[in-house]
Amino acid sequence: MANVHNRRMNEPADYTPPQVWTPPPASGGRFAHINRPVAGATHERPLPVGKHPLQLYSLGTPNGVKVTVMLEELLALGHSGAEYDAWLVNIQEGEQFGSGFVGANPNSKIPALVDHSGGHEGKAPVRVFESGAILVYLAEKFGAFLPTEPAQRAECLSWLFWQMGSAPFLGGGFGHFYAYAPHKIRYAIDRYAMEVKRQMDVLDRRLAESAFVAGDAYTIADMAIWPWYGALAKGQLYEAGEFLQAGSYSHVLRWAEMLAQRPAVRRGRMVNRRFGDPASQLHERHDASDFELRTQDKVAPAPDKT
């Protein structure tokens, strides 16, 4: 009987789309409770503001890691103006729909950055949303990790936007149907597995030609691609490493392991992280010392309110 039940769960019922779609009462899946077909704030909640000019509101998902890695790399280069406060946004609790966050990102997706560095000149804070836009903004602000020579800059930006256009097929496509959907739909999994493996082959062929994605230099293209495709190559996404034979992309794996050894990458991966080894989780980052003093293995658990 259990096998029959499992088979039925994995086989979608016949579905004929109506003339006009309306939201189902319950769509199922891990993120069903926060999905909705409209934008805007659901409640009043101002954003906290710390002591640094750069305020990051994020979560330690691949898109969030892109930005924290960039900020830590800038600090490692000596750019003191890149000091930042990183505030945790719990998307499972709907915090991305608070009025303050919607003001920073009307699309209600992490990460969002607010730059207050012009305040001493009477300038209004600058909001930046979409992880790729944040990387470009920071690269231009500090003159780092984005080549200025036209051909090299074009190569870097091309790979950056390759990631922005490709990752939804990996996350929202493959990841959703393989790991999160309430039913295992073979057509959907096959469709997106095919595309993800094609993308990995694109990247693997590129990294057979050069040390980094955009050439011989480490750039924001690497920072954008690594949290998604580097993690996949190392078997750290969706528990799908074996299914996709992700470790067989040897050039991607070489590059992924090389970047994982960078101290700034290690730190960036810890910020706003809410899973894994407690010693690797730094829920909020307000000072460089937090990596030594404020990881979850060192923070006292909150008192039980029950």
KEVO-454791 format. One line per 8 residues: their letters; for each residue x, y, z of C-alpha. Coordinates in Angstrom, 1 decimal, decimal comma. Example, Ala and Ser with C-alpha at 12.3 -4.5 7.8 and 13.67 -1.06 7.14 Angstrom:
% KEVO-454791
AS	12,3:-4,5:7,8 | 13,7:-1,1:7,1;
% end
This chain:
% KEVO-454791
MANVHNRR	0,0:0,0:0,0 | 2,9:2,4:0,8 | 4,3:1,9:-2,7 | 1,0:2,7:-4,2 | 0,8:5,9:-2,1 | 4,3:6,9:-3,0 | 3,6:6,3:-6,7 | 0,5:8,4:-6,6;
MNEPADYT	2,4:11,2:-4,8 | 4,9:11,1:-7,6 | 2,4:11,2:-10,4 | 0,6:14,5:-10,9 | -3,1:14,3:-11,6 | -4,4:15,4:-15,0 | -4,6:19,1:-15,0 | -6,4:21,4:-17,5;
PPQVWTPP	-5,5:25,1:-16,9 | -8,6:27,3:-16,4 | -9,4:30,3:-18,5 | -8,2:32,5:-15,6 | -5,8:31,4:-13,0 | -6,6:31,9:-9,3 | -4,3:31,1:-6,4 | -4,9:27,6:-4,9;
PASGGRFA	-5,9:27,4:-1,2 | -2,6:25,5:-0,6 | 0,0:24,9:-3,2 | 2,2:22,6:-1,1 | 6,0:22,5:-1,0 | 8,5:24,0:1,4 | 7,8:27,6:0,6 | 4,1:27,5:0,1;
HINRPVAG	3,3:29,6:3,2 | 5,3:32,6:1,9 | 4,3:32,5:-1,8 | 1,7:35,0:-3,0 | 0,8:36,5:-6,3 | 1,1:40,2:-5,2 | 3,9:42,5:-4,1 | 4,2:45,1:-1,3;
ATHERPLP	4,5:45,0:2,4 | 2,3:42,9:4,7 | 3,3:44,5:7,9 | 5,1:47,5:9,4 | 8,7:46,7:10,3 | 11,5:49,3:10,0 | 15,0:48,1:9,1 | 17,6:48,2:11,8;
VGKHPLQL	20,6:50,4:11,1 | 24,0:49,7:12,6 | 27,2:51,8:13,0 | 28,7:51,2:9,5 | 27,9:53,1:6,3 | 27,0:49,8:4,5 | 23,9:48,0:5,8 | 23,2:44,5:4,4;
YSLGTPNG	19,9:42,7:4,9 | 20,3:39,1:3,8 | 20,4:35,4:4,5 | 23,2:32,9:3,9 | 21,8:31,4:0,7 | 23,9:31,4:-2,5 | 22,6:34,9:-3,5 | 23,4:36,3:0,0;
VKVTVMLE	26,8:34,7:0,1 | 27,8:36,5:-3,1 | 27,6:39,8:-1,4 | 29,2:38,9:2,0 | 32,1:37,3:0,1 | 32,6:40,5:-1,9 | 32,5:42,6:1,3 | 35,0:40,4:3,1;
ELLALGHS	37,3:40,4:0,0 | 37,1:44,2:-0,1 | 38,0:44,4:3,6 | 40,9:42,0:3,0 | 42,2:44,4:0,4 | 42,3:47,2:2,9 | 39,1:49,0:1,9 | 38,0:50,2:5,3;
GAEYDAWL	35,0:51,9:3,8 | 33,6:48,4:3,1 | 32,9:47,8:6,8 | 29,3:46,6:7,1 | 26,5:45,5:9,3 | 24,9:42,3:8,1 | 21,3:41,8:9,4 | 19,6:38,4:9,2;
VNIQEGEQ	16,3:38,3:7,2 | 14,3:35,2:8,0 | 12,4:34,6:4,8 | 10,6:31,6:6,3 | 9,0:34,0:8,8 | 8,1:36,5:6,0 | 10,5:39,2:7,2 | 11,2:40,2:3,6;
FGSGFVGA	7,6:41,5:3,4 | 8,1:44,1:6,2 | 7,7:47,7:5,2 | 11,4:48,5:5,7 | 12,7:45,7:3,6 | 10,2:46,4:0,9 | 11,5:50,0:0,9 | 15,0:48,6:0,3;
NPNSKIPA	13,9:46,0:-2,2 | 10,4:46,3:-3,7 | 10,9:42,7:-5,0 | 11,1:41,3:-1,5 | 14,1:39,1:-2,1 | 17,4:39,0:-0,3 | 20,0:40,5:-0,4 | 19,4:44,2:-0,2;
LVDHSGGH	22,1:46,8:0,5 | 21,6:50,3:1,8 | 24,6:52,6:1,5 | 24,6:55,5:4,0 | 28,1:56,7:3,2 | 26,9:59,9:1,7 | 25,1:61,0:4,8 | 27,8:63,3:6,0;
EGKAPVRV	27,4:65,2:2,8 | 23,7:65,4:3,2 | 23,0:62,8:0,5 | 20,1:60,3:0,9 | 21,0:56,6:1,4 | 21,4:54,6:-1,8 | 19,5:51,3:-2,0 | 20,8:48,5:-4,2;
FESGAILV	18,9:45,3:-4,8 | 19,6:42,2:-6,9 | 22,8:40,4:-6,0 | 24,4:41,1:-9,4 | 23,7:44,8:-9,1 | 25,1:44,9:-5,6 | 28,3:43,3:-6,8 | 28,7:45,8:-9,6;
YLAEKFGA	27,9:48,7:-7,3 | 30,5:47,7:-4,8 | 33,1:46,9:-7,5 | 32,7:50,4:-9,0 | 32,5:52,1:-5,6 | 35,8:50,6:-4,5 | 37,5:50,1:-7,8 | 38,1:46,4:-7,2;
FLPTEPAQ	37,3:43,0:-8,8 | 35,9:44,4:-12,0 | 38,4:45,0:-14,8 | 38,5:48,4:-16,4 | 40,0:47,3:-19,7 | 37,0:47,1:-22,1 | 37,4:43,6:-23,3 | 38,2:42,2:-19,9;
RAECLSWL	35,3:44,1:-18,3 | 32,9:42,8:-21,0 | 34,1:39,2:-20,3 | 33,6:39,7:-16,6 | 30,1:41,2:-16,9 | 29,1:38,6:-19,5 | 29,8:35,8:-17,0 | 28,2:37,7:-14,2;
FWQMGSAP	25,0:38,0:-16,1 | 25,3:34,4:-17,3 | 25,0:33,4:-13,7 | 22,1:35,8:-13,1 | 20,2:34,3:-16,0 | 21,2:30,7:-15,5 | 20,9:30,1:-11,7 | 17,0:30,3:-11,7;
FLGGGFGH	17,1:27,1:-13,8 | 19,3:25,5:-11,1 | 17,5:26,9:-8,0 | 13,9:27,7:-8,9 | 13,8:24,9:-11,6 | 15,9:21,9:-10,6 | 16,2:22,6:-6,9 | 12,5:23,2:-6,4;
FYAYAPHK	11,3:20,1:-8,3 | 14,0:17,8:-7,0 | 14,0:18,9:-3,3 | 11,1:21,0:-2,4 | 8,0:20,3:-4,5 | 5,3:18,2:-2,8 | 5,3:15,7:-5,7 | 8,3:14,3:-7,7;
IRYAIDRY	7,4:15,1:-11,3 | 9,7:13,2:-13,6 | 9,2:15,6:-16,6 | 10,1:18,6:-14,5 | 13,1:17,0:-12,9 | 14,4:15,6:-16,2 | 13,9:19,0:-17,9 | 15,9:21,0:-15,3;
AMEVKRQM	18,5:18,3:-14,7 | 19,3:18,4:-18,4 | 19,7:22,2:-18,3 | 21,8:22,2:-15,1 | 24,2:19,6:-16,5 | 24,5:21,7:-19,7 | 25,3:24,8:-17,6 | 27,9:22,8:-15,7;
DVLDRRLA	29,5:21,8:-19,0 | 29,5:25,4:-20,2 | 31,3:26,4:-17,0 | 33,7:23,4:-17,0 | 34,8:24,1:-20,6 | 35,4:27,7:-19,7 | 37,5:26,8:-16,6 | 39,5:24,4:-18,7;
ESAFVAGD	40,8:27,5:-20,4 | 41,5:29,9:-17,5 | 42,2:29,9:-13,8 | 39,1:32,0:-13,1 | 35,8:32,5:-14,9 | 36,6:35,8:-16,6 | 40,3:35,0:-17,2 | 43,5:35,1:-15,2;
AYTIADMA	42,1:37,5:-12,4 | 39,6:36,8:-9,6 | 36,5:39,0:-10,2 | 32,9:39,5:-9,2 | 32,0:36,9:-11,8 | 33,7:34,2:-9,6 | 32,0:35,5:-6,5 | 28,6:35,3:-8,2;
IWPWYGAL	29,0:31,9:-9,7 | 30,8:30,1:-6,9 | 28,0:30,0:-4,2 | 25,8:28,2:-6,7 | 27,9:26,2:-9,1 | 30,9:25,7:-6,8 | 28,6:24,3:-4,1 | 26,9:22,1:-6,6;
AKGQLYEA	30,3:20,7:-7,8 | 31,1:19,9:-4,2 | 27,8:18,1:-3,6 | 26,5:20,8:-1,2 | 23,2:21,8:-3,0 | 19,9:19,9:-2,7 | 21,8:16,6:-1,9 | 22,0:16,1:-5,6;
GEFLQAGS	25,7:15,7:-6,2 | 25,4:12,0:-7,0 | 22,2:12,4:-9,0 | 23,8:15,0:-11,3 | 27,3:13,5:-11,2 | 28,4:17,0:-10,2 | 31,9:16,0:-9,1 | 32,7:14,8:-12,6;
YSHVLRWA	33,1:18,4:-13,8 | 36,8:18,4:-12,9 | 37,6:22,0:-13,9 | 34,7:23,4:-12,0 | 35,7:21,3:-9,0 | 39,3:22,5:-9,1 | 38,1:26,1:-9,2 | 35,5:25,6:-6,5;
EMLAQRPA	38,1:24,1:-4,1 | 40,6:26,9:-4,8 | 38,0:29,6:-4,0 | 36,9:27,7:-0,9 | 40,4:28,1:0,6 | 40,3:31,9:0,4 | 40,0:33,4:3,9 | 37,5:36,0:2,8;
VRRGRMVN	35,4:33,4:1,1 | 35,4:31,3:4,3 | 34,3:34,3:6,3 | 31,7:35,4:3,7 | 30,1:32,0:3,7 | 29,5:32,2:7,5 | 27,6:35,5:7,5 | 23,8:35,2:8,0;
RRFGDPAS	24,1:31,5:7,8 | 21,4:29,5:9,7 | 22,3:25,9:9,0 | 25,2:23,5:9,4 | 27,9:23,4:12,1 | 27,1:26,1:14,7 | 30,8:27,2:14,5 | 30,1:28,1:10,9;
QLHERHDA	27,1:30,2:11,6 | 27,4:34,0:12,2 | 23,8:35,1:12,2 | 24,6:38,8:12,3 | 27,9:40,5:11,5 | 28,7:43,9:12,9 | 32,5:43,8:13,5 | 35,4:41,7:12,3;
SDFELRTQ	35,8:40,2:15,8 | 32,3:38,6:15,4 | 33,9:35,7:13,5 | 35,8:34,8:16,6 | 33,3:35,8:19,3 | 29,7:35,6:18,0 | 29,3:32,3:16,1 | 26,4:30,2:17,2;
DKVAPAPD	28,6:27,8:19,1 | 29,7:30,7:21,3 | 26,4:32,5:21,7 | 24,2:31,4:24,6 | 20,9:29,9:23,4 | 17,8:32,1:23,8 | 15,8:31,3:26,9 | 12,8:29,0:26,4;
KT	9,6:31,2:26,5 | 7,3:28,2:26,9;
% end
